[in-house]
Amino acid sequence: MTQPAKNLESRPEQPTKSLAEIQDEIVAEFESLKDWDERYKHIIDLGRKLPKFPEEHRVEKNMVKGCQSQVWMVADLADDGRVYFQADSDAMIVRGLIALLLRLYSGHAPDEILSARPEFVERINMSQHISMTRSNGLFAMIKQIQLYALAFKMKQQQG
């Protein structure tokens, strides 16, 4: 497992919405776009808005296994018990997928992360519109997020 990044530089504010509310927002956002060409453009735009990923975290131990593109991910368990993620990729569409996942999961407690399936992926039929390798990579990123959450939950339980 990759090592957590201490003091992530661009930690967002604590979310005020539940994971279900965030997923509903993502679904509504995508449903407002007329077709998958617009949705792809939107995904790429989301990726462009990702915060800068620190160069020191672009190392092998932070790479997400199972992605065709290069994907780096780090996480930090804050004093408030919430997990904050940062990630980046060398592929624009993957950067957009990362932006969606971070929007959903970053800033939530490990238990919340572990209990929330990324239903928005199915609800907007994303798996049917991205390649099999991108779909596999998306689920590898979700798995990595869950592994971080599990590790941080165990850390909290140990004291």
Backbone bond lengths (Angstrom), bond angles and torsions (degrees), N, CA, C in turn:
res aa  C-N    CA-C-N  psi(-1)  N-CA   C-N-CA  omega(-1)  CA-C   N-CA-C  phi
1 M - - - 1.449 - - 1.523 109.19 -
2 T 1.307 115.61 147.51 1.458 119.56 -179.92 1.524 110.12 -74.02
3 Q 1.303 115.12 161.62 1.459 121.03 -178.23 1.525 109.97 -89.35
4 P 1.345 116.84 143.86 1.460 119.30 177.45 1.516 111.19 -68.93
5 A 1.292 114.98 150.17 1.464 121.54 177.26 1.516 108.11 -95.70
6 K 1.272 117.03 123.64 1.459 120.40 178.79 1.518 109.85 -80.06
7 N 1.330 114.32 140.30 1.457 121.49 174.89 1.528 112.54 53.09
8 L 1.300 115.31 61.11 1.459 118.74 177.71 1.518 109.09 -53.74
9 E 1.323 114.83 135.08 1.458 120.55 -172.91 1.523 113.91 -65.46
10 S 1.303 117.43 -34.53 1.463 118.87 -172.91 1.529 111.34 -117.94
11 R 1.312 115.94 48.53 1.459 120.09 -179.68 1.523 109.18 -63.51
12 P 1.334 116.48 123.60 1.465 119.08 179.33 1.521 110.50 -74.05
13 E 1.308 114.67 168.81 1.448 118.79 175.52 1.522 109.31 -65.30
14 Q 1.303 115.33 157.22 1.454 120.94 178.69 1.531 109.09 -62.07
15 P 1.341 117.26 131.18 1.462 118.97 -178.61 1.527 111.42 -64.98
16 T 1.309 114.61 144.80 1.460 119.48 178.23 1.526 110.67 -104.78
17 K 1.318 116.62 -0.62 1.457 121.19 -177.89 1.517 110.02 -115.02
18 S 1.319 114.93 153.09 1.457 120.14 176.66 1.522 109.43 -74.58
19 L 1.313 115.32 164.00 1.466 119.63 177.13 1.526 110.53 -60.71
20 A 1.320 117.94 -37.61 1.476 120.75 178.50 1.528 110.58 -63.58
21 E 1.330 117.43 -41.50 1.466 120.94 179.06 1.531 110.87 -65.40
22 I 1.316 116.46 -40.44 1.463 119.90 179.10 1.529 109.67 -64.14
23 Q 1.329 116.87 -42.39 1.470 119.41 178.96 1.523 110.75 -63.61
24 D 1.337 117.50 -40.55 1.468 120.63 177.65 1.529 110.43 -61.01
25 E 1.331 117.02 -39.54 1.472 120.81 178.21 1.522 111.20 -63.76
26 I 1.333 116.46 -43.91 1.465 120.46 179.84 1.523 110.05 -61.84
27 V 1.336 116.60 -43.90 1.463 120.70 179.78 1.529 110.02 -62.45
28 A 1.317 117.51 -46.30 1.467 121.07 179.59 1.530 111.02 -61.21
29 E 1.314 116.29 -40.55 1.463 121.98 178.50 1.536 110.39 -59.12
30 F 1.326 116.22 -46.41 1.465 120.11 -178.23 1.521 111.60 -73.59
31 E 1.328 117.43 -34.70 1.467 119.72 178.15 1.520 111.79 -67.60
32 S 1.331 117.31 -22.95 1.468 120.13 179.65 1.530 112.09 -76.73
33 L 1.318 116.77 -13.19 1.464 121.30 178.73 1.525 109.04 -89.68
34 K 1.325 117.40 139.06 1.461 119.80 -167.72 1.521 115.17 -73.93
35 D 1.332 117.86 -29.49 1.465 118.50 -178.37 1.521 109.85 -154.44
36 W 1.316 115.21 179.00 1.462 118.78 -176.32 1.526 112.89 -73.37
37 D 1.315 119.18 -20.67 1.472 119.57 172.53 1.528 109.35 -62.50
38 E 1.328 116.27 -45.82 1.467 120.34 178.59 1.526 110.61 -66.09
39 R 1.311 116.47 -37.61 1.469 120.41 179.96 1.528 111.00 -65.38
40 Y 1.337 116.75 -41.41 1.470 119.41 176.58 1.525 110.73 -61.39
41 K 1.332 116.51 -43.70 1.465 120.15 178.43 1.522 110.58 -60.55
42 H 1.327 115.64 -40.18 1.463 120.65 179.05 1.532 110.48 -64.29
43 I 1.328 117.01 -43.88 1.469 121.31 178.93 1.531 109.81 -59.92
44 I 1.325 116.51 -44.72 1.472 120.59 179.42 1.528 110.33 -63.51
45 D 1.343 117.25 -41.45 1.472 120.48 177.79 1.532 111.08 -61.42
46 L 1.321 116.50 -40.97 1.471 119.78 177.83 1.526 110.20 -60.91
47 G 1.325 116.13 -41.39 1.461 120.46 178.51 1.513 112.93 -63.14
48 R 1.321 116.45 -36.57 1.466 120.43 179.03 1.522 111.88 -65.46
49 K 1.326 116.69 -25.70 1.464 121.52 -176.98 1.527 113.01 -89.45
50 L 1.336 117.29 -1.08 1.474 118.95 177.92 1.523 109.59 -59.88
51 P 1.325 116.45 141.29 1.473 118.39 175.52 1.529 110.60 -61.36
52 K 1.310 116.02 153.63 1.469 121.55 178.24 1.520 108.93 -58.66
53 F 1.312 115.11 133.28 1.458 121.85 179.64 1.521 108.42 -92.18
54 P 1.336 118.11 125.41 1.466 120.31 -176.96 1.529 112.56 -59.64
55 E 1.321 115.67 133.34 1.463 121.53 -178.83 1.520 112.49 -57.44
56 E 1.320 117.00 -35.36 1.461 119.41 -177.20 1.536 113.09 -65.70
57 H 1.326 116.33 -15.03 1.469 120.17 178.36 1.538 112.63 -94.51
58 R 1.321 116.80 -3.30 1.473 120.79 177.78 1.525 109.53 -84.32
59 V 1.310 114.88 66.22 1.456 121.40 -178.69 1.526 109.29 -127.87
60 E 1.303 115.07 160.97 1.463 122.28 -175.66 1.526 112.93 -52.54
61 K 1.333 117.49 -42.91 1.467 120.16 -176.15 1.529 112.57 -64.81
62 N 1.326 118.29 -18.54 1.462 121.52 179.75 1.529 113.05 -99.16
63 M 1.325 117.10 4.26 1.464 120.07 -179.76 1.524 109.86 -78.58
64 V 1.316 115.14 139.99 1.464 121.35 177.29 1.523 107.57 -84.29
65 K 1.303 115.21 121.71 1.469 120.50 -179.92 1.532 109.07 -78.90
66 G 1.323 115.63 140.29 1.459 120.24 178.66 1.510 114.03 101.99
67 C 1.312 116.96 0.29 1.461 121.13 177.60 1.526 108.62 -101.85
68 Q 1.321 115.80 135.91 1.463 119.69 176.15 1.525 110.22 -68.66
69 S 1.322 116.37 -40.48 1.463 121.57 176.11 1.525 108.28 -80.31
70 Q 1.310 115.58 165.12 1.457 119.16 173.53 1.525 107.98 -78.97
71 V 1.329 115.77 126.27 1.460 121.74 178.13 1.523 107.83 -133.31
72 W 1.325 114.85 128.83 1.455 121.42 176.36 1.517 107.67 -114.72
73 M 1.340 115.88 140.32 1.455 120.05 179.25 1.524 109.24 -144.30
74 V 1.328 114.72 136.32 1.456 121.91 174.52 1.526 107.68 -133.42
75 A 1.333 114.97 158.31 1.460 119.80 -179.65 1.513 109.54 -144.59
76 D 1.313 115.03 158.65 1.449 122.30 -179.66 1.521 108.14 -139.77
77 L 1.310 116.35 135.73 1.464 121.74 172.86 1.517 106.89 -94.45
78 A 1.314 115.81 113.44 1.460 120.76 -176.81 1.527 110.38 -80.37
79 D 1.310 115.04 166.49 1.464 120.82 179.73 1.522 112.35 -59.69
80 D 1.340 116.78 -25.61 1.468 119.85 179.74 1.531 112.57 -82.29
81 G 1.336 117.12 5.11 1.461 120.98 177.23 1.519 114.15 83.09
82 R 1.317 117.00 9.59 1.461 121.08 179.97 1.527 110.10 -102.19
83 V 1.324 114.96 150.86 1.455 121.57 -179.06 1.527 108.39 -100.89
84 Y 1.329 115.05 130.77 1.453 120.86 178.01 1.528 108.15 -118.08
85 F 1.320 115.25 132.58 1.457 121.83 -176.13 1.517 110.71 -113.30
86 Q 1.316 114.38 151.88 1.454 122.59 166.40 1.518 105.85 -134.91
87 A 1.308 116.35 144.44 1.461 119.79 179.20 1.524 109.13 -156.29
88 D 1.322 114.28 162.94 1.456 120.41 179.02 1.524 108.38 -157.51
89 S 1.321 115.38 162.69 1.459 121.82 177.36 1.517 109.02 -146.19
90 D 1.324 114.29 162.61 1.461 119.66 175.89 1.528 111.43 -89.06
91 A 1.330 118.26 -0.16 1.469 122.88 -179.29 1.533 109.59 -115.98
92 M 1.321 116.53 131.26 1.465 120.88 -174.23 1.528 113.83 -62.32
93 I 1.329 117.83 -43.75 1.471 118.81 179.97 1.524 109.56 -64.90
94 V 1.313 117.03 -39.82 1.467 120.43 179.22 1.529 109.76 -64.73
95 R 1.312 117.60 -38.83 1.476 120.30 175.34 1.526 110.42 -57.91
96 G 1.324 116.90 -39.63 1.462 120.25 177.72 1.518 112.20 -66.59
97 L 1.321 116.72 -39.62 1.470 120.29 176.75 1.529 109.86 -63.95
98 I 1.328 115.73 -39.69 1.466 120.33 176.05 1.528 109.64 -59.90
99 A 1.328 117.00 -45.50 1.464 120.80 -179.24 1.522 110.65 -57.51
100 L 1.323 117.16 -40.88 1.466 120.33 178.71 1.520 111.24 -65.66
101 L 1.323 116.94 -43.88 1.463 120.31 -179.73 1.529 111.71 -65.69
102 L 1.321 117.02 -41.34 1.463 119.49 179.03 1.522 111.04 -67.29
103 R 1.313 116.27 -37.57 1.461 120.59 176.56 1.525 110.17 -59.32
104 L 1.308 115.91 -39.51 1.456 120.58 -178.63 1.526 111.69 -73.74
105 Y 1.315 117.63 -52.22 1.455 120.78 -166.83 1.529 116.15 -97.31
106 S 1.315 118.94 -30.82 1.459 120.30 -174.43 1.525 110.82 -65.25
107 G 1.333 114.94 134.19 1.460 119.96 178.65 1.512 114.03 92.79
108 H 1.319 117.08 8.23 1.467 120.48 179.33 1.519 110.32 -112.10
109 A 1.319 115.48 161.08 1.457 122.02 -179.83 1.533 110.10 -72.88
110 P 1.328 116.87 152.16 1.465 119.85 179.82 1.530 113.86 -51.81
111 D 1.328 118.13 -43.47 1.471 120.26 179.80 1.523 112.03 -61.10
112 E 1.325 116.63 -39.74 1.462 120.36 178.41 1.526 110.20 -63.41
113 I 1.323 115.72 -44.43 1.470 120.66 -178.96 1.524 110.11 -62.47
114 L 1.323 116.24 -43.93 1.461 120.26 -177.35 1.525 112.82 -69.12
115 S 1.313 117.42 -26.73 1.465 119.53 -176.81 1.524 113.80 -92.63
116 A 1.312 117.98 -10.06 1.472 120.90 -175.44 1.516 111.52 -103.18
117 R 1.309 115.72 111.51 1.466 120.13 172.27 1.534 108.28 -75.65
118 P 1.310 117.98 146.97 1.469 120.24 178.00 1.534 110.38 -78.48
119 E 1.320 115.86 72.02 1.463 121.76 -176.09 1.521 113.10 -64.12
120 F 1.330 117.05 -23.74 1.465 119.12 -179.23 1.525 111.18 -58.20
121 V 1.331 117.27 -30.64 1.466 121.44 -178.82 1.531 109.61 -60.37
122 E 1.325 116.49 -45.18 1.464 120.85 178.95 1.526 111.09 -74.01
123 R 1.327 116.00 -40.42 1.461 120.28 -174.52 1.527 112.71 -64.39
124 I 1.335 117.35 -28.47 1.473 119.00 177.62 1.531 111.18 -102.35
125 N 1.327 116.95 9.15 1.474 123.02 179.23 1.516 112.82 57.64
126 M 1.325 116.12 36.00 1.455 119.64 -177.15 1.525 112.15 -62.84
127 S 1.321 117.12 -41.44 1.470 120.11 -177.07 1.527 112.24 -59.27
128 Q 1.320 116.80 -27.82 1.463 120.72 179.48 1.528 112.04 -79.68
129 H 1.333 117.17 -12.48 1.462 120.43 -174.30 1.524 114.35 -117.09
130 I 1.315 116.36 -0.36 1.463 118.48 173.92 1.525 107.03 -118.00
131 S 1.306 116.27 156.70 1.461 120.42 -176.90 1.525 110.71 -63.97
132 M 1.322 115.25 160.50 1.462 120.65 179.42 1.532 110.28 -60.06
133 T 1.324 117.45 -39.65 1.464 119.05 -179.56 1.529 110.86 -67.42
134 R 1.345 117.90 -38.04 1.476 120.65 176.56 1.521 110.26 -66.91
135 S 1.327 116.61 -39.98 1.458 121.43 178.31 1.531 110.35 -62.18
136 N 1.331 116.48 -43.78 1.467 120.30 176.80 1.526 110.53 -61.71
137 G 1.324 116.19 -41.23 1.459 120.73 178.37 1.518 112.26 -64.42
138 L 1.337 116.31 -39.97 1.465 120.99 177.66 1.526 109.79 -58.84
139 F 1.322 116.28 -46.15 1.461 119.32 -178.62 1.524 111.66 -72.60
140 A 1.321 118.41 -26.12 1.467 120.83 173.39 1.531 109.76 -67.43
141 M 1.340 116.82 -38.85 1.468 120.15 177.88 1.526 110.55 -66.76
142 I 1.323 116.89 -41.08 1.467 120.80 177.92 1.528 109.52 -62.32
143 K 1.319 116.75 -43.03 1.462 121.04 178.23 1.525 110.56 -60.67
144 Q 1.332 117.55 -41.82 1.468 120.91 179.29 1.521 110.46 -63.81
145 I 1.323 117.46 -41.45 1.465 121.63 177.45 1.527 109.52 -60.08
146 Q 1.330 116.64 -44.15 1.461 120.56 179.48 1.529 111.69 -66.31
147 L 1.335 117.23 -36.44 1.464 120.06 177.43 1.532 110.82 -64.11
148 Y 1.316 116.65 -42.81 1.466 119.47 175.39 1.521 110.05 -59.28
149 A 1.336 116.93 -47.60 1.464 120.67 -178.45 1.529 110.81 -59.89
150 L 1.318 117.02 -42.74 1.462 121.09 178.93 1.526 110.83 -63.60
151 A 1.325 116.93 -44.90 1.471 120.37 178.95 1.529 110.86 -61.62
152 F 1.327 117.23 -42.04 1.455 120.17 -179.68 1.524 111.10 -70.42
153 K 1.319 118.02 -34.72 1.473 121.10 176.16 1.526 109.55 -62.53
154 M 1.306 116.94 -44.83 1.464 121.30 178.59 1.531 110.52 -62.41
155 K 1.329 116.30 -40.47 1.464 121.30 178.47 1.536 110.10 -61.92
156 Q 1.333 116.70 -42.27 1.467 120.91 178.72 1.537 110.47 -63.85
157 Q 1.300 117.25 -39.99 1.457 120.65 -177.97 1.527 112.02 -69.42
158 Q 1.327 116.38 -28.62 1.466 120.12 179.23 1.517 112.42 -77.75
159 G 1.309 115.28 -11.15 1.437 116.72 174.03 1.455 116.55 113.19
